[in-house]
Amino acid sequence: MHHIFPLKVSLREAVTAFAPWMEPTDAELDAIEAEMPLILADIDLADAHIIALDRTPSELDERRIRRARRQALAARAALATRARQSLPLGAA
């Protein structure tokens, strides 16, 4: 019997899929850590939208969305400011 999508994975492929060199570098982890306030603010904004998704948004829902949007914009502005300040002089 022939399968359309044969699933043949050798032991070597399974082992190298989790090779240590595939881990994120320290620089990548630092970048994620620097962006974490923005990531969390975007999650809060998505949560606020999801809460109001299946019903007519109440005044409380609208305030929650506005607050989350302001926090996301503030986090994005803070991240952009930090990135601009870390550039070498004259690079911006």
PDB file as gemmi writes it, atoms N, CA and C in Angstrom:
CRYST1    1.000    1.000    1.000  90.00  90.00  90.00 P 1                      
ATOM      1  N   MET A   1       0.840  -1.176   0.000  1.00  0.00           N  
ATOM      2  CA  MET A   1       0.000   0.000   0.000  1.00  0.00           C  
ATOM      3  C   MET A   1       0.887   1.242   0.000  1.00  0.00           C  
ATOM      4  N   HIS A   2       0.612   2.164  -0.897  1.00  0.00           N  
ATOM      5  CA  HIS A   2       1.394   3.381  -0.991  1.00  0.00           C  
ATOM      6  C   HIS A   2       0.646   4.523  -0.310  1.00  0.00           C  
ATOM      7  N   HIS A   3       1.368   5.241   0.524  1.00  0.00           N  
ATOM      8  CA  HIS A   3       0.782   6.403   1.191  1.00  0.00           C  
ATOM      9  C   HIS A   3       1.123   7.657   0.401  1.00  0.00           C  
ATOM     10  N   ILE A   4       0.220   8.591   0.410  1.00  0.00           N  
ATOM     11  CA  ILE A   4       0.475   9.839  -0.300  1.00  0.00           C  
ATOM     12  C   ILE A   4       1.622  10.597   0.357  1.00  0.00           C  
ATOM     13  N   PHE A   5       1.614  10.643   1.682  1.00  0.00           N  
ATOM     14  CA  PHE A   5       2.656  11.340   2.429  1.00  0.00           C  
ATOM     15  C   PHE A   5       3.391  10.321   3.295  1.00  0.00           C  
ATOM     16  N   PRO A   6       4.431   9.710   2.794  1.00  0.00           N  
ATOM     17  CA  PRO A   6       5.135   8.712   3.609  1.00  0.00           C  
ATOM     18  C   PRO A   6       5.820   9.392   4.793  1.00  0.00           C  
ATOM     19  N   LEU A   7       5.696   8.785   5.928  1.00  0.00           N  
ATOM     20  CA  LEU A   7       6.301   9.321   7.144  1.00  0.00           C  
ATOM     21  C   LEU A   7       7.513   8.481   7.494  1.00  0.00           C  
ATOM     22  N   LYS A   8       8.623   8.801   6.877  1.00  0.00           N  
ATOM     23  CA  LYS A   8       9.864   8.103   7.147  1.00  0.00           C  
ATOM     24  C   LYS A   8      10.824   9.091   7.779  1.00  0.00           C  
ATOM     25  N   VAL A   9      11.075   8.910   9.039  1.00  0.00           N  
ATOM     26  CA  VAL A   9      12.011   9.768   9.755  1.00  0.00           C  
ATOM     27  C   VAL A   9      13.082   8.874  10.337  1.00  0.00           C  
ATOM     28  N   SER A  10      14.296   9.148   9.950  1.00  0.00           N  
ATOM     29  CA  SER A  10      15.385   8.336  10.474  1.00  0.00           C  
ATOM     30  C   SER A  10      15.726   8.798  11.886  1.00  0.00           C  
ATOM     31  N   LEU A  11      16.437   7.964  12.593  1.00  0.00           N  
ATOM     32  CA  LEU A  11      16.854   8.303  13.945  1.00  0.00           C  
ATOM     33  C   LEU A  11      17.755   9.528  13.923  1.00  0.00           C  
ATOM     34  N   ARG A  12      18.600   9.620  12.913  1.00  0.00           N  
ATOM     35  CA  ARG A  12      19.510  10.763  12.815  1.00  0.00           C  
ATOM     36  C   ARG A  12      18.729  12.070  12.654  1.00  0.00           C  
ATOM     37  N   GLU A  13      17.680  12.076  11.828  1.00  0.00           N  
ATOM     38  CA  GLU A  13      16.871  13.281  11.646  1.00  0.00           C  
ATOM     39  C   GLU A  13      16.157  13.660  12.931  1.00  0.00           C  
ATOM     40  N   ALA A  14      15.681  12.666  13.661  1.00  0.00           N  
ATOM     41  CA  ALA A  14      14.996  12.948  14.916  1.00  0.00           C  
ATOM     42  C   ALA A  14      15.949  13.516  15.955  1.00  0.00           C  
ATOM     43  N   VAL A  15      17.179  13.031  15.969  1.00  0.00           N  
ATOM     44  CA  VAL A  15      18.161  13.514  16.947  1.00  0.00           C  
ATOM     45  C   VAL A  15      18.653  14.899  16.564  1.00  0.00           C  
ATOM     46  N   THR A  16      18.946  15.135  15.285  1.00  0.00           N  
ATOM     47  CA  THR A  16      19.477  16.435  14.885  1.00  0.00           C  
ATOM     48  C   THR A  16      18.414  17.521  14.898  1.00  0.00           C  
ATOM     49  N   ALA A  17      17.144  17.152  14.953  1.00  0.00           N  
ATOM     50  CA  ALA A  17      16.100  18.170  15.041  1.00  0.00           C  
ATOM     51  C   ALA A  17      16.189  18.923  16.354  1.00  0.00           C  
ATOM     52  N   PHE A  18      16.799  18.311  17.351  1.00  0.00           N  
ATOM     53  CA  PHE A  18      16.924  18.950  18.659  1.00  0.00           C  
ATOM     54  C   PHE A  18      18.383  19.166  19.031  1.00  0.00           C  
ATOM     55  N   ALA A  19      19.198  19.401  18.035  1.00  0.00           N  
ATOM     56  CA  ALA A  19      20.618  19.617  18.267  1.00  0.00           C  
ATOM     57  C   ALA A  19      20.832  20.907  19.052  1.00  0.00           C  
ATOM     58  N   PRO A  20      21.846  20.947  19.914  1.00  0.00           N  
ATOM     59  CA  PRO A  20      22.067  22.135  20.743  1.00  0.00           C  
ATOM     60  C   PRO A  20      22.360  23.399  19.943  1.00  0.00           C  
ATOM     61  N   TRP A  21      22.906  23.266  18.742  1.00  0.00           N  
ATOM     62  CA  TRP A  21      23.215  24.462  17.961  1.00  0.00           C  
ATOM     63  C   TRP A  21      21.960  25.135  17.431  1.00  0.00           C  
ATOM     64  N   MET A  22      20.806  24.505  17.587  1.00  0.00           N  
ATOM     65  CA  MET A  22      19.560  25.104  17.115  1.00  0.00           C  
ATOM     66  C   MET A  22      18.881  25.945  18.192  1.00  0.00           C  
ATOM     67  N   GLU A  23      19.455  26.005  19.379  1.00  0.00           N  
ATOM     68  CA  GLU A  23      18.897  26.801  20.461  1.00  0.00           C  
ATOM     69  C   GLU A  23      19.093  28.288  20.153  1.00  0.00           C  
ATOM     70  N   PRO A  24      18.235  29.155  20.699  1.00  0.00           N  
ATOM     71  CA  PRO A  24      18.428  30.592  20.468  1.00  0.00           C  
ATOM     72  C   PRO A  24      19.717  31.073  21.137  1.00  0.00           C  
ATOM     73  N   THR A  25      20.331  32.029  20.506  1.00  0.00           N  
ATOM     74  CA  THR A  25      21.565  32.586  21.052  1.00  0.00           C  
ATOM     75  C   THR A  25      21.231  33.528  22.201  1.00  0.00           C  
ATOM     76  N   ASP A  26      22.258  33.925  22.932  1.00  0.00           N  
ATOM     77  CA  ASP A  26      22.051  34.872  24.031  1.00  0.00           C  
ATOM     78  C   ASP A  26      21.522  36.205  23.510  1.00  0.00           C  
ATOM     79  N   ALA A  27      21.999  36.623  22.346  1.00  0.00           N  
ATOM     80  CA  ALA A  27      21.530  37.881  21.767  1.00  0.00           C  
ATOM     81  C   ALA A  27      20.046  37.803  21.405  1.00  0.00           C  
ATOM     82  N   GLU A  28      19.632  36.657  20.864  1.00  0.00           N  
ATOM     83  CA  GLU A  28      18.215  36.483  20.528  1.00  0.00           C  
ATOM     84  C   GLU A  28      17.348  36.464  21.782  1.00  0.00           C  
ATOM     85  N   LEU A  29      17.811  35.808  22.829  1.00  0.00           N  
ATOM     86  CA  LEU A  29      17.071  35.794  24.091  1.00  0.00           C  
ATOM     87  C   LEU A  29      16.991  37.187  24.703  1.00  0.00           C  
ATOM     88  N   ASP A  30      18.074  37.967  24.590  1.00  0.00           N  
ATOM     89  CA  ASP A  30      18.058  39.342  25.091  1.00  0.00           C  
ATOM     90  C   ASP A  30      17.067  40.196  24.303  1.00  0.00           C  
ATOM     91  N   ALA A  31      16.999  39.984  22.991  1.00  0.00           N  
ATOM     92  CA  ALA A  31      16.047  40.737  22.167  1.00  0.00           C  
ATOM     93  C   ALA A  31      14.610  40.391  22.548  1.00  0.00           C  
ATOM     94  N   ILE A  32      14.340  39.119  22.803  1.00  0.00           N  
ATOM     95  CA  ILE A  32      13.000  38.711  23.230  1.00  0.00           C  
ATOM     96  C   ILE A  32      12.670  39.342  24.573  1.00  0.00           C  
ATOM     97  N   GLU A  33      13.625  39.334  25.480  1.00  0.00           N  
ATOM     98  CA  GLU A  33      13.412  39.927  26.808  1.00  0.00           C  
ATOM     99  C   GLU A  33      13.145  41.428  26.700  1.00  0.00           C  
ATOM    100  N   ALA A  34      13.846  42.105  25.797  1.00  0.00           N  
ATOM    101  CA  ALA A  34      13.628  43.542  25.614  1.00  0.00           C  
ATOM    102  C   ALA A  34      12.242  43.826  25.034  1.00  0.00           C  
ATOM    103  N   GLU A  35      11.737  42.922  24.204  1.00  0.00           N  
ATOM    104  CA  GLU A  35      10.429  43.112  23.579  1.00  0.00           C  
ATOM    105  C   GLU A  35       9.274  42.552  24.415  1.00  0.00           C  
ATOM    106  N   MET A  36       9.561  41.936  25.553  1.00  0.00           N  
ATOM    107  CA  MET A  36       8.525  41.291  26.352  1.00  0.00           C  
ATOM    108  C   MET A  36       7.416  42.247  26.798  1.00  0.00           C  
ATOM    109  N   PRO A  37       7.695  43.501  27.215  1.00  0.00           N  
ATOM    110  CA  PRO A  37       6.585  44.393  27.569  1.00  0.00           C  
ATOM    111  C   PRO A  37       5.624  44.630  26.393  1.00  0.00           C  
ATOM    112  N   LEU A  38       6.158  44.750  25.193  1.00  0.00           N  
ATOM    113  CA  LEU A  38       5.312  44.920  24.013  1.00  0.00           C  
ATOM    114  C   LEU A  38       4.521  43.652  23.725  1.00  0.00           C  
ATOM    115  N   ILE A  39       5.148  42.504  23.856  1.00  0.00           N  
ATOM    116  CA  ILE A  39       4.453  41.238  23.619  1.00  0.00           C  
ATOM    117  C   ILE A  39       3.290  41.084  24.591  1.00  0.00           C  
ATOM    118  N   LEU A  40       3.530  41.362  25.864  1.00  0.00           N  
ATOM    119  CA  LEU A  40       2.474  41.240  26.874  1.00  0.00           C  
ATOM    120  C   LEU A  40       1.353  42.252  26.644  1.00  0.00           C  
ATOM    121  N   ALA A  41       1.718  43.468  26.228  1.00  0.00           N  
ATOM    122  CA  ALA A  41       0.694  44.476  25.942  1.00  0.00           C  
ATOM    123  C   ALA A  41      -0.155  44.068  24.746  1.00  0.00           C  
ATOM    124  N   ASP A  42       0.472  43.491  23.732  1.00  0.00           N  
ATOM    125  CA  ASP A  42      -0.291  43.019  22.571  1.00  0.00           C  
ATOM    126  C   ASP A  42      -1.203  41.851  22.943  1.00  0.00           C  
ATOM    127  N   ILE A  43      -0.757  41.004  23.852  1.00  0.00           N  
ATOM    128  CA  ILE A  43      -1.604  39.905  24.328  1.00  0.00           C  
ATOM    129  C   ILE A  43      -2.812  40.461  25.072  1.00  0.00           C  
ATOM    130  N   ASP A  44      -2.593  41.470  25.915  1.00  0.00           N  
ATOM    131  CA  ASP A  44      -3.711  42.092  26.630  1.00  0.00           C  
ATOM    132  C   ASP A  44      -4.702  42.726  25.656  1.00  0.00           C  
ATOM    133  N   LEU A  45      -4.202  43.348  24.595  1.00  0.00           N  
ATOM    134  CA  LEU A  45      -5.082  43.945  23.597  1.00  0.00           C  
ATOM    135  C   LEU A  45      -5.888  42.869  22.876  1.00  0.00           C  
ATOM    136  N   ALA A  46      -5.238  41.777  22.515  1.00  0.00           N  
ATOM    137  CA  ALA A  46      -5.958  40.686  21.862  1.00  0.00           C  
ATOM    138  C   ALA A  46      -7.013  40.097  22.801  1.00  0.00           C  
ATOM    139  N   ASP A  47      -6.674  39.953  24.085  1.00  0.00           N  
ATOM    140  CA  ASP A  47      -7.639  39.451  25.064  1.00  0.00           C  
ATOM    141  C   ASP A  47      -8.848  40.371  25.176  1.00  0.00           C  
ATOM    142  N   ALA A  48      -8.605  41.675  25.182  1.00  0.00           N  
ATOM    143  CA  ALA A  48      -9.709  42.632  25.278  1.00  0.00           C  
ATOM    144  C   ALA A  48     -10.627  42.523  24.066  1.00  0.00           C  
ATOM    145  N   HIS A  49     -10.052  42.338  22.891  1.00  0.00           N  
ATOM    146  CA  HIS A  49     -10.867  42.175  21.691  1.00  0.00           C  
ATOM    147  C   HIS A  49     -11.633  40.850  21.721  1.00  0.00           C  
ATOM    148  N   ILE A  50     -10.995  39.796  22.199  1.00  0.00           N  
ATOM    149  CA  ILE A  50     -11.644  38.486  22.260  1.00  0.00           C  
ATOM    150  C   ILE A  50     -12.829  38.509  23.211  1.00  0.00           C  
ATOM    151  N   ILE A  51     -12.684  39.186  24.338  1.00  0.00           N  
ATOM    152  CA  ILE A  51     -13.778  39.269  25.310  1.00  0.00           C  
ATOM    153  C   ILE A  51     -15.015  39.891  24.680  1.00  0.00           C  
ATOM    154  N   ALA A  52     -14.817  40.913  23.866  1.00  0.00           N  
ATOM    155  CA  ALA A  52     -15.944  41.636  23.268  1.00  0.00           C  
ATOM    156  C   ALA A  52     -16.356  41.058  21.921  1.00  0.00           C  
ATOM    157  N   LEU A  53     -15.770  39.960  21.513  1.00  0.00           N  
ATOM    158  CA  LEU A  53     -15.993  39.436  20.176  1.00  0.00           C  
ATOM    159  C   LEU A  53     -17.394  38.879  19.946  1.00  0.00           C  
ATOM    160  N   ASP A  54     -17.917  38.155  20.894  1.00  0.00           N  
ATOM    161  CA  ASP A  54     -19.174  37.453  20.660  1.00  0.00           C  
ATOM    162  C   ASP A  54     -20.403  38.170  21.216  1.00  0.00           C  
ATOM    163  N   ARG A  55     -20.262  39.430  21.488  1.00  0.00           N  
ATOM    164  CA  ARG A  55     -21.403  40.200  21.986  1.00  0.00           C  
ATOM    165  C   ARG A  55     -21.224  41.662  21.592  1.00  0.00           C  
ATOM    166  N   THR A  56     -22.267  42.426  21.805  1.00  0.00           N  
ATOM    167  CA  THR A  56     -22.165  43.865  21.580  1.00  0.00           C  
ATOM    168  C   THR A  56     -21.298  44.443  22.694  1.00  0.00           C  
ATOM    169  N   PRO A  57     -20.216  45.132  22.346  1.00  0.00           N  
ATOM    170  CA  PRO A  57     -19.314  45.638  23.379  1.00  0.00           C  
ATOM    171  C   PRO A  57     -20.020  46.633  24.305  1.00  0.00           C  
ATOM    172  N   SER A  58     -19.847  46.430  25.596  1.00  0.00           N  
ATOM    173  CA  SER A  58     -20.393  47.351  26.588  1.00  0.00           C  
ATOM    174  C   SER A  58     -19.411  48.507  26.770  1.00  0.00           C  
ATOM    175  N   GLU A  59     -19.789  49.446  27.585  1.00  0.00           N  
ATOM    176  CA  GLU A  59     -18.896  50.571  27.882  1.00  0.00           C  
ATOM    177  C   GLU A  59     -17.621  50.059  28.554  1.00  0.00           C  
ATOM    178  N   LEU A  60     -17.759  49.085  29.409  1.00  0.00           N  
ATOM    179  CA  LEU A  60     -16.591  48.496  30.072  1.00  0.00           C  
ATOM    180  C   LEU A  60     -15.671  47.826  29.049  1.00  0.00           C  
ATOM    181  N   ASP A  61     -16.237  47.118  28.092  1.00  0.00           N  
ATOM    182  CA  ASP A  61     -15.435  46.494  27.040  1.00  0.00           C  
ATOM    183  C   ASP A  61     -14.685  47.539  26.229  1.00  0.00           C  
ATOM    184  N   GLU A  62     -15.368  48.614  25.883  1.00  0.00           N  
ATOM    185  CA  GLU A  62     -14.728  49.674  25.104  1.00  0.00           C  
ATOM    186  C   GLU A  62     -13.600  50.321  25.887  1.00  0.00           C  
ATOM    187  N   ARG A  63     -13.802  50.546  27.183  1.00  0.00           N  
ATOM    188  CA  ARG A  63     -12.728  51.117  28.006  1.00  0.00           C  
ATOM    189  C   ARG A  63     -11.556  50.149  28.114  1.00  0.00           C  
ATOM    190  N   ARG A  64     -11.846  48.868  28.251  1.00  0.00           N  
ATOM    191  CA  ARG A  64     -10.799  47.860  28.343  1.00  0.00           C  
ATOM    192  C   ARG A  64      -9.969  47.836  27.056  1.00  0.00           C  
ATOM    193  N   ILE A  65     -10.637  47.925  25.914  1.00  0.00           N  
ATOM    194  CA  ILE A  65      -9.925  47.928  24.630  1.00  0.00           C  
ATOM    195  C   ILE A  65      -9.091  49.202  24.482  1.00  0.00           C  
ATOM    196  N   ARG A  66      -9.665  50.350  24.839  1.00  0.00           N  
ATOM    197  CA  ARG A  66      -8.909  51.605  24.740  1.00  0.00           C  
ATOM    198  C   ARG A  66      -7.675  51.582  25.642  1.00  0.00           C  
ATOM    199  N   ARG A  67      -7.840  51.078  26.870  1.00  0.00           N  
ATOM    200  CA  ARG A  67      -6.725  51.007  27.809  1.00  0.00           C  
ATOM    201  C   ARG A  67      -5.643  50.073  27.280  1.00  0.00           C  
ATOM    202  N   ALA A  68      -6.050  48.928  26.771  1.00  0.00           N  
ATOM    203  CA  ALA A  68      -5.073  47.982  26.232  1.00  0.00           C  
ATOM    204  C   ALA A  68      -4.374  48.557  25.009  1.00  0.00           C  
ATOM    205  N   ARG A  69      -5.105  49.274  24.165  1.00  0.00           N  
ATOM    206  CA  ARG A  69      -4.497  49.895  22.982  1.00  0.00           C  
ATOM    207  C   ARG A  69      -3.481  50.958  23.399  1.00  0.00           C  
ATOM    208  N   ARG A  70      -3.827  51.766  24.414  1.00  0.00           N  
ATOM    209  CA  ARG A  70      -2.877  52.780  24.897  1.00  0.00           C  
ATOM    210  C   ARG A  70      -1.622  52.133  25.462  1.00  0.00           C  
ATOM    211  N   GLN A  71      -1.797  51.052  26.218  1.00  0.00           N  
ATOM    212  CA  GLN A  71      -0.632  50.365  26.791  1.00  0.00           C  
ATOM    213  C   GLN A  71       0.238  49.756  25.702  1.00  0.00           C  
ATOM    214  N   ALA A  72      -0.368  49.205  24.670  1.00  0.00           N  
ATOM    215  CA  ALA A  72       0.405  48.628  23.566  1.00  0.00           C  
ATOM    216  C   ALA A  72       1.167  49.719  22.812  1.00  0.00           C  
ATOM    217  N   LEU A  73       0.521  50.846  22.579  1.00  0.00           N  
ATOM    218  CA  LEU A  73       1.206  51.947  21.896  1.00  0.00           C  
ATOM    219  C   LEU A  73       2.339  52.505  22.742  1.00  0.00           C  
ATOM    220  N   ALA A  74       2.117  52.611  24.050  1.00  0.00           N  
ATOM    221  CA  ALA A  74       3.173  53.104  24.937  1.00  0.00           C  
ATOM    222  C   ALA A  74       4.352  52.133  24.962  1.00  0.00           C  
ATOM    223  N   ALA A  75       4.079  50.849  25.001  1.00  0.00           N  
ATOM    224  CA  ALA A  75       5.159  49.852  24.979  1.00  0.00           C  
ATOM    225  C   ALA A  75       5.911  49.896  23.660  1.00  0.00           C  
ATOM    226  N   ARG A  76       5.185  50.071  22.558  1.00  0.00           N  
ATOM    227  CA  ARG A  76       5.822  50.156  21.245  1.00  0.00           C  
ATOM    228  C   ARG A  76       6.695  51.416  21.156  1.00  0.00           C  
ATOM    229  N   ALA A  77       6.202  52.538  21.690  1.00  0.00           N  
ATOM    230  CA  ALA A  77       6.980  53.785  21.678  1.00  0.00           C  
ATOM    231  C   ALA A  77       8.228  53.652  22.544  1.00  0.00           C  
ATOM    232  N   ALA A  78       8.087  53.019  23.711  1.00  0.00           N  
ATOM    233  CA  ALA A  78       9.242  52.836  24.595  1.00  0.00           C  
ATOM    234  C   ALA A  78      10.292  51.952  23.938  1.00  0.00           C  
ATOM    235  N   LEU A  79       9.857  50.904  23.254  1.00  0.00           N  
ATOM    236  CA  LEU A  79      10.791  50.021  22.563  1.00  0.00           C  
ATOM    237  C   LEU A  79      11.507  50.760  21.434  1.00  0.00           C  
ATOM    238  N   ALA A  80      10.768  51.574  20.689  1.00  0.00           N  
ATOM    239  CA  ALA A  80      11.381  52.349  19.599  1.00  0.00           C  
ATOM    240  C   ALA A  80      12.369  53.370  20.146  1.00  0.00           C  
ATOM    241  N   THR A  81      12.039  53.979  21.274  1.00  0.00           N  
ATOM    242  CA  THR A  81      12.943  54.957  21.883  1.00  0.00           C  
ATOM    243  C   THR A  81      14.221  54.282  22.352  1.00  0.00           C  
ATOM    244  N   ARG A  82      14.087  53.116  22.997  1.00  0.00           N  
ATOM    245  CA  ARG A  82      15.276  52.387  23.438  1.00  0.00           C  
ATOM    246  C   ARG A  82      16.129  51.962  22.256  1.00  0.00           C  
ATOM    247  N   ALA A  83      15.494  51.549  21.168  1.00  0.00           N  
ATOM    248  CA  ALA A  83      16.252  51.127  19.988  1.00  0.00           C  
ATOM    249  C   ALA A  83      16.972  52.308  19.368  1.00  0.00           C  
ATOM    250  N   ARG A  84      16.308  53.467  19.337  1.00  0.00           N  
ATOM    251  CA  ARG A  84      16.931  54.653  18.756  1.00  0.00           C  
ATOM    252  C   ARG A  84      18.105  55.128  19.617  1.00  0.00           C  
ATOM    253  N   GLN A  85      17.973  55.019  20.944  1.00  0.00           N  
ATOM    254  CA  GLN A  85      19.049  55.463  21.831  1.00  0.00           C  
ATOM    255  C   GLN A  85      20.243  54.535  21.779  1.00  0.00           C  
ATOM    256  N   SER A  86      20.025  53.273  21.414  1.00  0.00           N  
ATOM    257  CA  SER A  86      21.145  52.324  21.366  1.00  0.00           C  
ATOM    258  C   SER A  86      21.919  52.391  20.047  1.00  0.00           C  
ATOM    259  N   LEU A  87      21.418  53.164  19.069  1.00  0.00           N  
ATOM    260  CA  LEU A  87      22.141  53.302  17.804  1.00  0.00           C  
ATOM    261  C   LEU A  87      23.383  54.151  18.007  1.00  0.00           C  
ATOM    262  N   PRO A  88      24.430  53.900  17.225  1.00  0.00           N  
ATOM    263  CA  PRO A  88      25.612  54.749  17.311  1.00  0.00           C  
ATOM    264  C   PRO A  88      25.288  56.176  16.878  1.00  0.00           C  
ATOM    265  N   LEU A  89      26.041  57.124  17.356  1.00  0.00           N  
ATOM    266  CA  LEU A  89      25.806  58.538  17.062  1.00  0.00           C  
ATOM    267  C   LEU A  89      25.828  58.789  15.553  1.00  0.00           C  
ATOM    268  N   GLY A  90      24.813  59.420  15.041  1.00  0.00           N  
ATOM    269  CA  GLY A  90      24.729  59.745  13.630  1.00  0.00           C  
ATOM    270  C   GLY A  90      24.131  58.657  12.766  1.00  0.00           C  
ATOM    271  N   ALA A  91      23.778  57.504  13.352  1.00  0.00           N  
ATOM    272  CA  ALA A  91      23.230  56.405  12.566  1.00  0.00           C  
ATOM    273  C   ALA A  91      21.735  56.548  12.320  1.00  0.00           C  
ATOM    274  N   ALA A  92      21.072  57.352  13.143  1.00  0.00           N  
ATOM    275  CA  ALA A  92      19.615  57.478  12.998  1.00  0.00           C  
ATOM    276  C   ALA A  92      19.211  58.415  11.971  1.00  0.00           C  
TER     277      ALA A  92                                                      
END                                                                             
